[in-house]
Amino acid sequence: MADSVNRPARHSDDDAIAADVRRVREEYADEEAEAAEREAAENAAVLDVSLSLRITRELDDALKRRSAEEHISPSALARRLLRQALQAENQPVLTTRQVEEIARRIMRESA
């Protein structure tokens, strides 16, 4: 008799866990879909313009680390940083040297 009392409780626990798993999976799928949409929009906005920059290993490593943290490609990160730098009013986001280094990295990746 004790087993029959415990059995429904286990079943409801299983249902709650299954509901949590479904919720987490749905959230993950939504986040992945949003990231894919952002990347598609960035790719659609990209022109076929080549840019070559020379960068230091340190900047290359930093670009790779940051792009991995943000779950985007180094090229997408470089484009975003360049766009921000060009739109900033007298507030440099990157130095000229840094922009040149990013562009060189992009060229190496696209070759």
N, C-alpha and C positions, 0 to 999 in steps of 0.2 A: 504494500500500500504506500509505503514511503517512496518507492520508486515512481509510482504514478504521480505523486505530488511533485517530485523533483523534475520529472520529464517535461511537463509544460513550461516550467521555469527555464530549463535549458533551451527549449524550443524558442521561447521569447528572447532569450539572450542571443541565440543564433540569428534570429530575425533582426535584432538590433545591430549586431555586427555586420550582417549582410547589407543592411540599409546604410550603415556608415561606409562600408567599402564602396557601394554604388555611388554615394554622394562624393566621396573622394575621387573616384574614377571620373565622374561627370565634371568635377572642378578641374581636374587635370586635363581632360579632353577640351574643355572650354579655353583653358590657358594655352594649350598647344595650338588650337585653332586661331586664337588671337595673334599668337607669335607668327604663325604661318601667314596670316593676312598682312601683318606689318611687313614681313620680309617680302611678300609678293608686291606690296605697294612700293617698297624701296626699290626692288628690282625693276618694276615698271617705270620708275622715275629716272632710272640710270640711263645716261646717254652713252653712246659708243665713243667716248673720248678717252684717249690714253693719257696717263699721267705717270711720270717717273720721278721718284724721290729716292735719295739715299738716306738711310737711317742707321742709327747705332744699334748694336745688339741689345742694349738696355731698353731703348725705345721699342724695339721689336718685341722683346719679352714683355714689356709693360702692355703693349697693344694686344698681344695674345692673351695675357692674363685677364685684362679687362673685358675683352670680347668673350672669353669663356665665362666670366662671371655674369655677363649680361645675356649669355646664350645667343649671341649673334656672331656673324663672321667678322674677321678683322677688317675686311673691306667695307662692310656695312657700318662698322664703328668709325672707321676713318672718314667715310662720307658724312656721317652725322657730325663728327667733330669739326670737319672742314666747314660744313654748312653753318654750324653754330658760330664758328670763328668769323665767318664772313658776315653774319647777321648781327653780331655784337657791336654795340656803339661804343667805340673807344674803350672797350673792355676786352683786351685780348684773351681769348680762351687758350690759344696756342701761339707760340712764337713762330716766326717765319721759318726758323730752322726745324721746328717740330712739324710744321705743315709739309715742308719739303721731305722730311724723313718719312712721314706717313705716305705721301704720294709714291716715294720710291718703294716702299713695302707693298703697296697695291700693285705696282707694276711687276714686281718679282712674283707675286702670287698669281697674277693673271697670265704670266708667260708660260 
